[in-house]
């Protein structure tokens, strides 16, 4: 069923070098989302692209915790924190958008995960679920109540962005062929899809968008 982009915003999540093949936290085939995003983005009146933009020594880096490895979980300031390889350090090559991503349709670039002691997966809230990025107010101030989400990774930042969008009452779509998952542990991507569907997120294919 065709879905109109004419009254919706497109959220492009973290299509950065470090999340694409060759990057420090590469999503398998992550760069395959780029031509799909480039094709659909011009149809949207508003396009927001997010970037992980971490300071050196960020709390999410395994290297910031003695004796810890990526995928370990630690407790920090009352929050469970999954540890990752160093990635998307602000100003680094890895933090830049993939060079094949067409940035011309992008109206706003939103940086997240900028605080040393607080990680941020969602485009709407940091991981304490209290600190807002300001995106919901930006969208509502411009009259947008529908969002389409694409980018990386489906089971992490796309997932949390979609779940928060639904919790905020936004009509939310994930463009299935414009996202890829980390899938750690195995099966996590499918589990994330089920959780999103249960929350009312609608999965669409790019060719359904008009």
C-alpha positions as CSV (number, residue, x, y, z in Angstrom):
1,X,0.0,0.0,0.0
2,X,1.4,3.4,-1.0
3,X,2.5,5.7,1.8
4,X,2.7,9.4,1.2
5,X,5.9,11.2,2.1
6,X,4.3,14.6,1.4
7,X,3.4,15.4,5.0
8,X,6.1,13.3,6.8
9,X,9.6,13.7,8.0
10,X,12.4,11.3,7.1
11,X,14.9,10.5,9.9
12,X,18.2,9.1,8.6
13,X,19.9,7.4,11.6
14,X,23.7,7.3,11.9
15,X,24.8,6.5,8.3
16,X,28.4,7.1,9.4
17,X,31.7,5.6,8.3
18,X,32.2,3.7,11.5
19,X,28.9,1.9,11.1
20,X,29.6,0.9,7.5
21,X,31.9,-1.8,6.1
22,X,35.5,-0.9,7.1
23,X,34.4,1.0,10.1
24,X,35.2,0.2,13.8
25,X,31.6,-0.8,14.5
26,X,30.5,-1.9,11.1
27,X,27.0,-3.2,10.4
28,X,27.2,-6.0,7.9
29,X,26.1,-4.6,4.5
30,X,25.3,-1.3,6.2
31,X,26.3,0.6,3.1
32,X,23.5,-1.1,1.2
33,X,21.0,1.3,2.8
34,X,22.6,4.4,1.2
35,X,21.3,4.1,-2.4
36,X,17.8,3.4,-1.0
37,X,17.9,6.5,1.3
38,X,19.3,8.6,-1.6
39,X,16.4,7.6,-3.7
40,X,13.6,8.3,-1.2
41,X,14.9,11.4,0.6
42,X,14.0,14.0,-2.0
43,X,10.3,13.0,-1.7
44,X,10.2,14.3,1.9
45,X,9.6,17.9,2.8
46,X,11.8,17.5,5.9
47,X,14.9,15.3,6.4
48,X,16.8,15.0,9.6
49,X,20.0,13.1,9.8
50,X,21.6,12.0,13.1
51,X,25.2,11.4,14.0
52,X,26.7,9.7,16.9
53,X,29.2,12.3,18.1
54,X,31.1,10.9,21.0
55,X,33.9,12.6,23.0
56,X,37.2,10.8,23.6
57,X,36.8,8.4,26.5
58,X,33.1,8.1,26.1
59,X,31.3,5.9,28.6
60,X,30.1,3.5,25.9
61,X,33.7,2.6,24.8
62,X,35.0,-0.7,26.2
63,X,38.4,1.0,26.3
64,X,37.1,3.4,28.9
65,X,36.6,0.5,31.4
66,X,39.6,-1.4,32.7
67,X,39.4,-5.1,31.9
68,X,36.2,-4.8,29.9
69,X,35.5,-6.0,26.3
70,X,33.0,-4.9,23.7
71,X,29.5,-6.4,24.4
72,X,30.2,-6.5,28.1
73,X,27.6,-4.6,30.2
74,X,28.5,-2.3,33.1
75,X,26.4,-0.2,35.4
76,X,27.0,3.5,35.2
77,X,25.1,6.2,37.0
78,X,22.2,3.8,37.6
79,X,22.0,2.7,34.0
80,X,23.0,-0.5,32.2
81,X,25.6,0.4,29.6
82,X,26.5,-2.0,26.8
83,X,30.1,-1.5,25.8
84,X,31.3,-1.0,22.2
85,X,34.5,-0.5,20.3
86,X,35.6,3.1,20.1
87,X,33.4,4.6,17.4
88,X,32.2,8.0,16.0
89,X,34.6,10.1,18.0
90,X,33.6,13.7,17.2
91,X,35.6,15.2,14.4
92,X,37.0,11.9,13.3
93,X,36.7,10.3,9.8
94,X,34.6,7.5,11.4
95,X,32.1,10.0,12.7
96,X,31.5,11.6,9.3
97,X,28.6,10.6,7.1
98,X,29.4,8.0,4.6
99,X,30.7,9.8,1.5
100,X,28.0,8.2,-0.7
101,X,25.2,9.6,1.3
102,X,23.6,12.4,-0.6
103,X,23.3,15.2,2.0
104,X,21.6,17.7,-0.2
105,X,18.1,16.8,1.0
106,X,19.1,17.1,4.7
107,X,17.5,20.0,6.5
108,X,19.0,19.3,10.0
109,X,21.9,17.3,11.3
110,X,21.4,16.2,14.9
111,X,24.4,15.2,17.1
112,X,23.7,12.7,19.8
113,X,25.8,10.9,22.5
114,X,27.8,14.1,23.0
115,X,28.0,13.8,26.8
116,X,30.9,11.9,28.2
117,X,28.9,10.0,30.9
118,X,25.7,9.4,28.9
119,X,25.1,7.4,25.8
120,X,22.3,8.1,23.3
121,X,20.8,5.6,20.9
122,X,17.5,7.3,20.1
123,X,17.1,10.4,18.0
124,X,14.6,11.7,20.6
125,X,16.1,10.9,24.0
126,X,19.4,10.0,25.5
127,X,19.6,6.7,27.3
128,X,18.4,8.1,30.6
129,X,15.0,8.5,28.9
130,X,14.9,12.0,30.4
131,X,17.4,14.2,28.5
132,X,15.8,15.2,25.2
133,X,17.6,15.9,22.0
134,X,14.9,18.5,21.0
135,X,13.8,16.6,18.0
136,X,10.2,16.1,19.0
137,X,9.8,19.8,19.6
138,X,11.4,20.6,16.3
139,X,9.0,18.2,14.4
140,X,5.9,19.4,16.3
141,X,6.8,23.0,15.9
142,X,6.9,22.5,12.1
143,X,3.6,20.5,12.2
144,X,4.9,17.0,11.6
145,X,3.2,14.1,13.2
146,X,4.4,11.3,10.8
147,X,8.0,10.0,10.6
148,X,9.8,7.5,8.4
149,X,13.0,6.1,9.8
150,X,15.9,4.6,7.9
151,X,19.6,4.0,8.7
152,X,21.7,2.1,11.1
153,X,21.4,0.0,13.1
154,X,17.9,-1.5,12.9
155,X,18.2,-3.3,16.3
156,X,19.9,-0.4,18.1
157,X,19.5,3.3,17.2
158,X,16.7,2.8,14.6
159,X,14.9,0.6,17.1
160,X,15.1,3.1,20.0
161,X,14.3,6.0,17.7
162,X,11.1,4.2,16.4
163,X,10.0,3.2,19.9
164,X,10.4,6.7,21.2
165,X,8.6,8.1,18.3
166,X,5.7,5.9,19.0
167,X,5.7,6.7,22.7
168,X,5.5,10.4,21.7
169,X,2.4,9.7,19.7
170,X,4.0,10.0,16.2
171,X,2.8,7.9,13.4
172,X,6.0,5.9,12.7
173,X,7.3,3.9,9.8
174,X,10.5,2.0,9.3
175,X,11.8,1.6,5.8
176,X,12.7,-2.0,5.8
177,X,15.1,-2.1,2.9
178,X,16.8,1.1,4.1
179,X,18.0,-0.4,7.4
180,X,20.3,-3.2,8.6
181,X,20.9,-4.7,12.0
182,X,23.9,-5.5,14.1
183,X,22.1,-8.7,15.3
184,X,24.1,-9.3,18.4
185,X,23.2,-11.6,20.0
186,X,21.9,-13.5,17.0
187,X,18.2,-13.0,16.6
188,X,18.2,-9.6,18.2
189,X,17.1,-7.9,14.9
190,X,14.0,-10.0,14.5
191,X,13.2,-9.5,18.2
192,X,13.5,-5.7,17.7
193,X,11.2,-5.9,14.7
194,X,8.6,-7.7,16.7
195,X,8.8,-5.2,19.5
196,X,8.4,-2.3,17.1
197,X,5.4,-4.0,15.4
198,X,3.8,-4.5,18.8
199,X,4.3,-0.8,19.6
200,X,2.5,0.1,16.4
201,X,5.5,0.8,14.1
202,X,4.6,0.1,10.5
203,X,7.3,-1.5,8.2
204,X,7.2,-0.3,4.6
205,X,9.4,-1.0,1.5
206,X,10.9,2.0,-0.2
207,X,8.9,1.4,-3.4
208,X,5.7,2.0,-1.3
209,X,6.7,5.6,-0.6
210,X,5.4,8.2,-2.9
